[in-house]
Amino acid sequence: MTHHNADEHFNNKWDNASWWDEFYDKNKDDTLNIDRDPRYLIKTIEKINRRPPLKILDAGTGISTLPEFAAYLGHHVVAVDISPKAIETGKTRKVTEKDLMRCLGESYSCRYFQGKREYLDRETKKPVDIRMELNKLFHPWGELVAREVMDWNDSALIEKQGTFDIVLNQNGLRAASPELITKSFQSFYRLLNPGGILIETNIIALDRLERLEQQAIAAGFRVLTESWVVFGIESLKVELNDTEKYALFGWPTG
């Protein structure tokens, strides 16, 4: 197995809004950016010791439909990104039931059968009625409170929106500098309510896990070193309390 230095993954434009504007302009139709895997979010909502609606921050939301999906689940959602292009795309797009079904579909295996996309349970491999599964998750009190251009490290975010039960940062630190990683975990800690959970997922750059965990601990988090979901199976059994703040690390590509 080849091991890479975590520093190889740095992108010195990672916190540059113009770079992200160009990225999202080129990739606005890329389903990997639009339909992000919601499994970690769904499982965290199930585990957290809070009554709904939860207050959720999607930090670095990009052009994904996860904010609308979380609101569909019955929660109050704030979505921020430093890219004006990403926020403009999210605001002008009308998210339909089909879009939400496709987002939920990222939780399942997928195949094309007789020319149509078919979703399969990851464990049983049996076909799933994705519309029925989506309808089971609906709660009417959800709301996308805001989708706006803002840096998650900006203190004005707390002043404007308060603190949160869940902070979702999906691939947000994948190529960040050490300085940005340190600053971000400190900000995420401040943004969370006691008993809250930071979901930090990363589709690549597994070599950075140790550095990310160390910075999360330094910021004050109790790190949950196992995932709620590994290949569709719950693996973490932990009693959460309302005094600590937690950081859950997920690596969807294994």
GIGIDA-V639548 format. One record per backbone hydrogen bond with DSSP energy under -0.5 kcal/mol. CO is the residue of the C=O (numbers start at 1). NH is the residue of the N-H. E is the energy in kcal/mol with one decimal. If there is no record, write none. Layout:
co->CO nh->NH e->E
co->CO nh->NH e->E
This chain:
co->5 nh->8 e->-2.1
co->6 nh->9 e->-1.7
co->7 nh->10 e->-1.6
co->11 nh->14 e->-2.2
co->13 nh->16 e->-2.3
co->15 nh->17 e->-0.6
co->16 nh->20 e->-1.7
co->17 nh->21 e->-2.4
co->18 nh->22 e->-2.1
co->19 nh->23 e->-2.0
co->20 nh->24 e->-3.0
co->21 nh->25 e->-2.0
co->22 nh->26 e->-1.8
co->23 nh->27 e->-1.6
co->27 nh->30 e->-1.6
co->29 nh->31 e->-0.6
co->30 nh->33 e->-1.4
co->30 nh->34 e->-1.4
co->31 nh->35 e->-2.9
co->34 nh->36 e->-1.1
co->34 nh->65 e->-2.3
co->38 nh->42 e->-2.8
co->39 nh->43 e->-2.6
co->40 nh->44 e->-2.1
co->41 nh->45 e->-2.3
co->42 nh->46 e->-1.6
co->43 nh->47 e->-1.7
co->44 nh->48 e->-2.4
co->48 nh->50 e->-1.9
co->54 nh->56 e->-0.6
co->54 nh->76 e->-2.6
co->55 nh->165 e->-2.4
co->55 nh->166 e->-1.7
co->56 nh->58 e->-0.5
co->56 nh->78 e->-2.7
co->57 nh->59 e->-0.9
co->57 nh->168 e->-3.3
co->58 nh->60 e->-0.7
co->58 nh->61 e->-0.7
co->58 nh->80 e->-2.3
co->61 nh->64 e->-1.6
co->65 nh->69 e->-2.2
co->66 nh->70 e->-3.0
co->67 nh->71 e->-2.0
co->68 nh->72 e->-2.2
co->69 nh->73 e->-1.5
co->70 nh->75 e->-1.4
co->71 nh->74 e->-1.5
co->72 nh->139 e->-1.9
co->75 nh->77 e->-0.6
co->75 nh->143 e->-2.3
co->76 nh->56 e->-3.0
co->77 nh->145 e->-1.7
co->77 nh->146 e->-1.3
co->78 nh->58 e->-2.9
co->79 nh->148 e->-2.3
co->80 nh->60 e->-2.0
co->80 nh->61 e->-2.4
co->81 nh->150 e->-1.7
co->82 nh->84 e->-0.7
co->83 nh->87 e->-2.0
co->84 nh->88 e->-2.8
co->85 nh->89 e->-2.4
co->86 nh->90 e->-2.3
co->87 nh->91 e->-2.4
co->88 nh->92 e->-2.2
co->89 nh->93 e->-1.3
co->93 nh->95 e->-0.7
co->94 nh->96 e->-0.5
co->96 nh->100 e->-2.0
co->97 nh->101 e->-2.6
co->98 nh->102 e->-2.1
co->99 nh->103 e->-2.1
co->100 nh->104 e->-2.7
co->101 nh->105 e->-2.1
co->102 nh->106 e->-0.6
co->103 nh->38 e->-0.5
co->103 nh->106 e->-1.4
co->104 nh->107 e->-2.4
co->105 nh->108 e->-1.6
co->109 nh->120 e->-2.6
co->111 nh->113 e->-0.6
co->111 nh->118 e->-3.6
co->113 nh->116 e->-1.6
co->116 nh->113 e->-3.2
co->118 nh->111 e->-2.4
co->119 nh->128 e->-2.7
co->120 nh->109 e->-2.2
co->121 nh->125 e->-2.0
co->126 nh->121 e->-2.8
co->128 nh->119 e->-0.5
co->128 nh->130 e->-1.2
co->129 nh->133 e->-2.2
co->130 nh->134 e->-2.2
co->131 nh->135 e->-2.4
co->132 nh->136 e->-1.6
co->133 nh->137 e->-0.7
co->134 nh->137 e->-1.2
co->134 nh->138 e->-0.6
co->135 nh->138 e->-0.9
co->139 nh->142 e->-1.0
co->143 nh->77 e->-2.8
co->143 nh->145 e->-1.2
co->146 nh->79 e->-2.9
co->148 nh->81 e->-1.3
co->148 nh->150 e->-0.7
co->151 nh->154 e->-2.1
co->154 nh->157 e->-2.1
co->155 nh->158 e->-0.5
co->155 nh->159 e->-1.6
co->156 nh->160 e->-2.2
co->157 nh->161 e->-3.0
co->158 nh->162 e->-2.2
co->164 nh->193 e->-3.4
co->165 nh->197 e->-2.1
co->166 nh->57 e->-2.6
co->167 nh->169 e->-0.6
co->167 nh->199 e->-3.1
co->168 nh->59 e->-2.2
co->169 nh->171 e->-0.8
co->169 nh->201 e->-1.3
co->171 nh->174 e->-1.1
co->173 nh->176 e->-1.0
co->175 nh->11 e->-2.5
co->177 nh->181 e->-2.4
co->178 nh->182 e->-2.4
co->179 nh->183 e->-2.3
co->180 nh->184 e->-2.5
co->181 nh->185 e->-2.3
co->182 nh->186 e->-1.7
co->183 nh->187 e->-2.0
co->184 nh->188 e->-3.1
co->185 nh->189 e->-2.1
co->186 nh->190 e->-1.7
co->187 nh->191 e->-2.3
co->188 nh->192 e->-1.1
co->189 nh->192 e->-0.6
co->191 nh->164 e->-3.0
co->193 nh->196 e->-2.4
co->196 nh->246 e->-2.6
co->197 nh->167 e->-2.0
co->197 nh->199 e->-0.5
co->198 nh->200 e->-0.7
co->198 nh->248 e->-3.5
co->199 nh->169 e->-3.0
co->199 nh->201 e->-0.7
co->200 nh->250 e->-2.1
co->201 nh->171 e->-2.7
co->205 nh->208 e->-2.1
co->206 nh->209 e->-2.0
co->208 nh->212 e->-2.6
co->209 nh->213 e->-2.8
co->210 nh->214 e->-2.4
co->211 nh->215 e->-2.2
co->212 nh->216 e->-2.2
co->213 nh->217 e->-2.4
co->214 nh->218 e->-2.3
co->215 nh->219 e->-1.6
co->216 nh->220 e->-0.6
co->216 nh->221 e->-2.2
co->217 nh->220 e->-1.2
co->221 nh->223 e->-0.7
co->222 nh->247 e->-2.1
co->223 nh->225 e->-0.9
co->224 nh->249 e->-1.3
co->227 nh->235 e->-0.7
co->228 nh->235 e->-0.6
co->230 nh->233 e->-1.5
co->233 nh->230 e->-2.0
co->235 nh->237 e->-0.6
co->236 nh->238 e->-0.6
co->238 nh->240 e->-0.7
co->244 nh->195 e->-3.1
co->245 nh->222 e->-2.8
co->246 nh->198 e->-3.2
co->247 nh->224 e->-3.0
co->247 nh->249 e->-0.6
co->248 nh->200 e->-3.0
co->250 nh->202 e->-1.6
co->251 nh->254 e->-2.5
